[in-house]
Amino acid sequence: MTETALPRVRADIDLAALRANVRTLRAHAPGAAFMAVVKADGYGHGMVPCARAAVEAGATWVGTATPEEALALRAAGIGGRVMCWLWTPGSPWREAVEADIDVSVSRVDALGEVVAAARAAGRRARVQLKADTGLGRNGCMPEDWPELVAAALRAEADGAVRVTGLWSHFACADEPGHPSIAAQLDAFKEMVGRAEDAGLRPEVRHIANSPAALTLPETHFDLVRPGIAMYGVSPSPEVGTPADFGLRPVMTVTAALAHVKRAPAGHGVSYGHRYTTPGETTLGLVPAGYGDGIPRHASGTGPVLVGGKWRTAAGTIAMDQFVVDLGGDEPEVGSEAVLFGPGDRGEPTAEDWARAAGTIAYEIVTRIGARVPRIYSNERSD
Ligand SMILES: *Cc1c(COP(=O)(O)O)cnc(C)c1O
């Protein structure tokens, strides 16, 4: 092998595409601030490089799920506003307050932990109150909202916190016309109105994820929080393709064929012999498997571009490898196999793998594993 040989498998991350996607999304929501959501290692793309690129392209907020993720952004030198929203008792509240992170609370007792952390840190905590407007996941239920708002007002009066935001999250924004969208929007306006009538003066009110940012301008309020669309991946086939919105996929996953060989008709392939060669053919070995995040559910269906042709995972996707039937073609060992990318070389996309695996494209990119090196291009601003 020469030094220029392709690595076994790699994920190329095009940061120019990410910056362009941020600009495109900002144009879809011109009146709103932009929070770049980079949780789960930037949906598998690498949290810190993606956060930096998004900030360069005009994101004034960066959002994560966990406080550990938010603290890692600060440790990497990400300034500006950083918000996180998924806490458990004993989470590093004080570190988050000291790092000037906006923390979200959905319960009075969680607010109490933030107040204690603010006192310990000797500074006001930035707090955002999360409303459950119908997602039924995190968030404060409408009947508990007045109590949470009152507690937040008291904590503000005591100098312990500043309530910077009121916010919520959609259940079905990726299903155009779903009746829950209007119902959640009404509930959000109602809950924001109650909080403001009680005296809260938040900087930002926000509810829009990617599909809402792209298709529901009435949901933009003061800030939009796109994740998946920033990575150039569509929230759902019903919403449209990335190209419909001028978005470009950021991640390309390629592997170098590890073996190419002739096989006779009737040869069983991979675990369980779920594929048998229909005639004399050639088999190519793709050295990537579920240990790299390639979904085993795409056994027999996952598409790969080899030598300009779409091939399909023949039989079971194993931990480290799977096989494609090359139909008699004999590419050199080491030739490129493109699992997914933007699609403009004719390769499959993350959406194609989602369909093949019976899942959503979010999961395809996010689950690309730690064993796959991320190789960044266009790190410098254009
Ligand atoms: C993940 C997440 C987002 C981003 O959602 P996308 O559908 O990827 O745009 C926004 N807000 C919250 C609370 C989230 O958890």
The ligand as a Gaussian input file, in Angstrom:
#p B3LYP/6-31G(d) Opt

LIG

0 1
 C      -32.284000      17.999000      17.760000
 C      -33.043000      19.191000      18.115000
 C      -33.213000      20.246000      17.207000
 C      -32.796000      20.165000      15.768000
 O      -33.706000      19.320000      15.089000
 P      -33.583000      19.048000      13.527000
 O      -34.809000      18.299000      13.195000
 O      -32.351000      18.252000      13.351000
 O      -33.497000      20.367000      12.871000
 C      -33.841000      21.393000      17.651000
 N      -34.288000      21.489000      18.919000
 C      -34.180000      20.484000      19.803000
 C      -34.729000      20.635000      21.172000
 C      -33.566000      19.297000      19.447000
 O      -33.463000      18.310000      20.342000

